[in-house]
Amino acid sequence: MALTSAGLCGLFKSFRQEYQTVHTKTVDLDLTAPSAILAGRLIEELALDDRSYEVGLTTTGRWTLRLNNTTPHASQLGAFPFDKESVVLITGGAYGITCDIAQRIADLSKGKLVLVGRSPLPDEEPEETRSLDAAKLRMHLIAERKASGQPLVPAQIEQNLKRMLKDRQILANLQALEATGATIEYHSLDVRDEEAFGGLIDDVYARFGRLDGVIHGAGVIEDKLMRDKTPQSYANVFSTKVDSAMVLAKRLKPEQLKFLVFFSSVSGRFGNNGQCDYSSANEFLNKLADDLDRKWPGRVVAINWGAWDAGMVSDELRRIYASRQIYLIPVPEGVRFLEQELRLTGHREPEVTVACSVPQLARMVAGE
Ligand SMILES: NC(=O)c1ccc[n+]([C@@H]2O[C@H](COP(=O)([O-])OP(=O)(O)OC[C@H]3O[C@@H](n4cnc5c(N)ncnc54)[C@H](OP(=O)(O)O)[C@@H]3O)[C@@H](O)[C@H]2O)c1
């Protein structure tokens, strides 16, 4: 599929979930085929009463996608690809599930990890709040406001609390990463900013002379049904993954790169209610991985993660999944899977789906 249509394909996968009475499918046409043949095939496709939602039409036939279980045998696993000399760039790596992966890469390689996030590097937390849990910290913030005569605005208090807890976690994560013996750098920048992000990539090449692997995990969600989405919110979610991926595609030196891993989502593969922007962005990553993997000597792979028991998964999503017996990926399992994927030798796919409860997920997608 042409990359320019990839986002649309993801968008329609979510559309079909939100408007289940409308039959939606994306049809990928091989434009080198004679137009008379394509026109005939397209009319047949429109008349077909099936649940396929992603179809390719070529001169040789009609193609649909099916998930295959490809759990590798131990004999297919080689050595871990990164060592003490390696330099690995990890966007989103100081927080969330990408940080769990960074921890394993640091442990195994002891190499150089360049981490990127928007959060400024936090200052050490003051002694007086360090031992407070979330509930006590909230009380502390309220008391502080009262004492200074500031109005008590609950939303502001919650925002401050969230920030403090995130800063605390980032500091703890960076300390844990450094404790592995790996060399850790943290850069505060927005990956949507081509000048800043591209500049960092150039700087890594200039300073270290190499970049062996990239894990692109930066991402945000702002879930809302399509009818309630604003263009600004759509752009925010989409550009965080897509603009940054295009910077990587442009600035990386493929001849030196062993791995480029995009953190994509089952939402890109299947679509999801309230995630038209996120599905679209992740489906773009899937198709970009397919495209780059054909052209670059190293491996490019998009991993369609199902929900982890960590990171951006909201309480609401947890409730929906629990009601459908869809289990979350335990953190050690997700980390183990990525390590395995990095060690895989021989034939390797550019798009991989990793989720618990795949049959239940498929049923949910089919609207059952
Ligand atoms: N958790 C899951 O179950 C799950 C499932 C499927 C796919 N994924 C994918 O896995 C990745 C990580 O998810 P997560 O759950 O760990 O999310 P998370 O906890 O919200 O962490 C997201 C990370 O991305 C960074 N980030 C966001 N926007 C950025 C920007 N514009 N520039 C630089 N850094 C940015 C954040 O740091 P700052 O806030 O400091 O910028 C943070 O480190 C995402 O791409 C997500 O789509 C996660």
The ligand as an SDF file (V2000), in Angstrom:
LIG
                    3D

 48 52  0  0  0  0  0  0  0  0999 V2000
    0.9990    0.5850   27.1300 N   0  0  0  0  0  0  0  0  0  0  0  0
    0.3500   -0.1500   26.2360 C   0  0  0  0  0  0  0  0  0  0  0  0
   -0.4580   -1.0150   26.5640 O   0  0  0  0  0  0  0  0  0  0  0  0
    0.6210    0.0260   24.7710 C   0  0  0  0  0  0  0  0  0  0  0  0
   -0.1080   -0.7710   23.8650 C   0  0  0  0  0  0  0  0  0  0  0  0
    0.0980   -0.6060   22.5130 C   0  0  0  0  0  0  0  0  0  0  0  0
    1.0650    0.2840   22.0500 C   0  0  0  0  0  0  0  0  0  0  0  0
    1.7540    1.0560   22.9500 N   0  0  0  0  0  0  0  0  0  0  0  0
    2.7300    2.0110   22.4140 C   0  0  0  0  0  0  0  0  0  0  0  0
    3.9290    1.9650   23.1570 O   0  0  0  0  0  0  0  0  0  0  0  0
    4.4810    3.2740   23.2850 C   0  0  0  0  0  0  0  0  0  0  0  0
    4.7180    3.6190   24.7440 C   0  0  0  0  0  0  0  0  0  0  0  0
    3.4770    3.5580   25.4230 O   0  0  0  0  0  0  0  0  0  0  0  0
    3.3340    3.7340   27.0120 P   0  0  0  0  0  0  0  0  0  0  0  0
    2.1500    2.9700   27.4060 O   0  0  0  0  0  0  0  0  0  0  0  0
    4.6090    3.4810   27.6780 O   0  0  0  0  0  0  0  0  0  0  0  0
    2.9520    5.2980   27.0840 O   0  0  0  0  0  0  0  0  0  0  0  0
    3.3050    6.3690   28.2060 P   0  0  0  0  0  0  0  0  0  0  0  0
    3.4520    5.7240   29.5170 O   0  0  0  0  0  0  0  0  0  0  0  0
    2.3040    7.4530   28.0460 O   0  0  0  0  0  0  0  0  0  0  0  0
    4.7280    6.8960   27.7230 O   0  0  0  0  0  0  0  0  0  0  0  0
    4.8660    7.5710   26.4930 C   0  0  0  0  0  0  0  0  0  0  0  0
    6.2940    8.0700   26.3680 C   0  0  0  0  0  0  0  0  0  0  0  0
    6.3960    8.8280   25.1540 O   0  0  0  0  0  0  0  0  0  0  0  0
    6.9650   10.1090   25.4420 C   0  0  0  0  0  0  0  0  0  0  0  0
    6.4280   11.0830   24.4930 N   0  0  0  0  0  0  0  0  0  0  0  0
    5.1210   11.3210   24.2060 C   0  0  0  0  0  0  0  0  0  0  0  0
    5.0140   12.3060   23.2970 N   0  0  0  0  0  0  0  0  0  0  0  0
    6.2790   12.7070   23.0020 C   0  0  0  0  0  0  0  0  0  0  0  0
    6.8170   13.6870   22.1340 C   0  0  0  0  0  0  0  0  0  0  0  0
    6.0440   14.4630   21.3600 N   0  0  0  0  0  0  0  0  0  0  0  0
    8.1610   13.8320   22.0840 N   0  0  0  0  0  0  0  0  0  0  0  0
    8.9670   13.0560   22.8560 C   0  0  0  0  0  0  0  0  0  0  0  0
    8.5060   12.1010   23.6870 N   0  0  0  0  0  0  0  0  0  0  0  0
    7.1800   11.9260   23.7600 C   0  0  0  0  0  0  0  0  0  0  0  0
    6.5450   10.3720   26.9000 C   0  0  0  0  0  0  0  0  0  0  0  0
    7.3950   11.2770   27.5560 O   0  0  0  0  0  0  0  0  0  0  0  0
    6.9700   12.8080   27.8180 P   0  0  0  0  0  0  0  0  0  0  0  0
    5.5660   12.8070   28.3010 O   0  0  0  0  0  0  0  0  0  0  0  0
    7.9680   13.2580   28.8190 O   0  0  0  0  0  0  0  0  0  0  0  0
    7.1220   13.4560   26.5080 O   0  0  0  0  0  0  0  0  0  0  0  0
    6.7110    8.9780   27.4980 C   0  0  0  0  0  0  0  0  0  0  0  0
    8.0630    8.7340   27.8020 O   0  0  0  0  0  0  0  0  0  0  0  0
    3.5080    4.2170   22.5910 C   0  0  0  0  0  0  0  0  0  0  0  0
    3.9540    4.4760   21.2920 O   0  0  0  0  0  0  0  0  0  0  0  0
    2.2070    3.4410   22.5520 C   0  0  0  0  0  0  0  0  0  0  0  0
    1.4150    3.7980   21.4500 O   0  0  0  0  0  0  0  0  0  0  0  0
    1.5370    0.9460   24.2910 C   0  0  0  0  0  0  0  0  0  0  0  0
  1  2  1  0
  2  3  2  0
  2  4  1  0
  4  5  1  0
  4 48  2  0
  5  6  2  0
  6  7  1  0
  7  8  2  0
  8  9  1  0
  8 48  1  0
  9 10  1  0
  9 46  1  0
 10 11  1  0
 11 12  1  0
 11 44  1  0
 12 13  1  0
 13 14  1  0
 14 15  2  0
 14 16  1  0
 14 17  1  0
 17 18  1  0
 18 19  2  0
 18 20  1  0
 18 21  1  0
 21 22  1  0
 22 23  1  0
 23 24  1  0
 23 42  1  0
 24 25  1  0
 25 26  1  0
 25 36  1  0
 26 27  1  0
 26 35  1  0
 27 28  2  0
 28 29  1  0
 29 30  1  0
 29 35  2  0
 30 31  1  0
 30 32  2  0
 32 33  1  0
 33 34  2  0
 34 35  1  0
 36 37  1  0
 36 42  1  0
 37 38  1  0
 38 39  2  0
 38 40  1  0
 38 41  1  0
 42 43  1  0
 44 45  1  0
 44 46  1  0
 46 47  1  0
M  CHG  2   8   1  16  -1
M  END
$$$$
